[in-house]
Amino acid sequence: MTNLSKLKLSQADKLFVWHPYTQMEDWQKMRNTVITSAKNFYLVDDRGNKYLDGIASMWCNVWGHGENEITLKMISQMRKFQHSTLFGLASGPSASLAALLLKICKGMDKVFYSDNGSTAIEVAMKMALQYWRNKGASKKTNFISLKGGYHGDTVGAMSVGYVRDYFRAYQPLLKKVHRVPAPSVNIDDKNKSSDKELQICIQKTEDVLKNNASKCSALIMESGAQIAGGVRIYPQKYQREISRLCAKYDVLLIVDEIATGFGRLGNMIEYLSQGSIPDISCFGKALSAGYSPLAVTLTTSEIYRAFNGDYLEKKHLFHGHTYTGHALGCTAAMANLDMIKKNKLISKIRGNSQYIHNRLKEIHNSPVISCIRHKGLLAAFDIIKDGKPTFYVKNRVPIAYYIMQESLKMGVFLRSLGNTLVIIPPLAIPRTDLQFLMDVIIELVYKIEKEI
Ligand SMILES: *Cc1c(COP(=O)(O)O)cnc(C)c1O
């Protein structure tokens, strides 16, 4: 058997892959880090260097890396069968996981499977459109979404989660949607200004709903917080108010919990803790803890029933993927949800959240940072110079590169969103590793103070 951790890659071998969201011309010039093994919360590269997985492998990692109950159950499933289709057949793991999810996700009655968050969103949008069409309201074809929202990289998801800097070139593919502003709270906000912002956002949303409801199928929002389009943590009551307005104007509510579901903000199911009542909800990322690609779109019996009818009416949902409901992904998710419960993960997250809060106070007054946002195991702040956002340190080195390279030198992998440094560690990170992560972030801020 080849030992992959000993695999030697030449510099040329490292340049065959085209990386996502990466300026490859720069990447070729950098010291390319290739991960060849991993243990616990650390990734190990082909040179034997260890890095704490500071961004939870793009926000999905829960238990770190390596063998545990999840891998054992996946191996045992792999020996029974790996994949059998859900087109016309059911499968044990997909049925069992659906039953488990519906116990946790109150209000939801059916589970539709796909294999990544973006397609879970496409499914949600197709469900919403077809629900109204099947009910005879075929004019309800538009969507409302929040400014600064992000819902994935496929065409429908880009339309509702339009991030201009990313998606400008793809505009010709996209559908026009109504966009309303979303509020955000910082840890040091005086309640009054944020209350006013909250009221304005709700009022603007109601105006759009009032004028367009007859043509709108659904409003889509991230649940609890926006992340990839710029971190915004919703104030209390916001999501509940939006939910109430959607019901009032007969527009479906789609909540995207792909990044926040299963603990990120300190709650198992964010839409429940926000007091909102969605018609459709989407989960991905932490669902399968990074062990296998998997995502789900959940909905209510009201929506589901509108797809029933005579075969020739063609009311059924025309969506499915080759790997829909993959047995390994479903097995991983079941084992993961089981471990979350057994390890009392949510209460551990709350303890670690308090720790992050305390550590953030150390850099609170730094002249290069502003707008500290924090909830659960999500925190972010913006890098500024002379009170204004800035995207470079000295010698026109982009801040994003500086953060990635300096943190790697200190033994942590971090990736910022432009000039926003995001703290989003694996959900089960032990306190000692979290302490190391916060030490490195604070050290980075001090370095930026000198280098900016
Ligand atoms: C990551 C993410 C998605 C897209 O999921 P992928 O698995 O990357 O396709 C959608 N919505 C939110 C809120 C996300 O964070």
The ligand as an SDF file (V2000), in Angstrom:
LIG
                    3D

 15 15  0  0  0  0  0  0  0  0999 V2000
  -21.3660   27.2790    1.7620 C   0  0  0  0  0  0  0  0  0  0  0  0
  -22.7140   27.8400    1.6490 C   0  0  0  0  0  0  0  0  0  0  0  0
  -23.5760   27.4930    0.5980 C   0  0  0  0  0  0  0  0  0  0  0  0
  -23.1360   26.6240   -0.5480 C   0  0  0  0  0  0  0  0  0  0  0  0
  -22.7840   25.3410   -0.1640 O   0  0  0  0  0  0  0  0  0  0  0  0
  -21.7410   24.5080   -1.0490 P   0  0  0  0  0  0  0  0  0  0  0  0
  -21.7320   23.1610   -0.3990 O   0  0  0  0  0  0  0  0  0  0  0  0
  -20.4430   25.2210   -0.9770 O   0  0  0  0  0  0  0  0  0  0  0  0
  -22.2830   24.4660   -2.4410 O   0  0  0  0  0  0  0  0  0  0  0  0
  -24.8580   28.0000    0.5940 C   0  0  0  0  0  0  0  0  0  0  0  0
  -25.2820   28.8140    1.5750 N   0  0  0  0  0  0  0  0  0  0  0  0
  -24.4900   29.1700    2.6020 C   0  0  0  0  0  0  0  0  0  0  0  0
  -25.0380   30.0440    3.6720 C   0  0  0  0  0  0  0  0  0  0  0  0
  -23.1760   28.7150    2.6640 C   0  0  0  0  0  0  0  0  0  0  0  0
  -22.3680   29.1230    3.6500 O   0  0  0  0  0  0  0  0  0  0  0  0
  1  2  1  0
  2  3  1  0
  2 14  2  0
  3  4  1  0
  3 10  2  0
  4  5  1  0
  5  6  1  0
  6  7  2  0
  6  8  1  0
  6  9  1  0
 10 11  1  0
 11 12  2  0
 12 13  1  0
 12 14  1  0
 14 15  1  0
M  END
$$$$
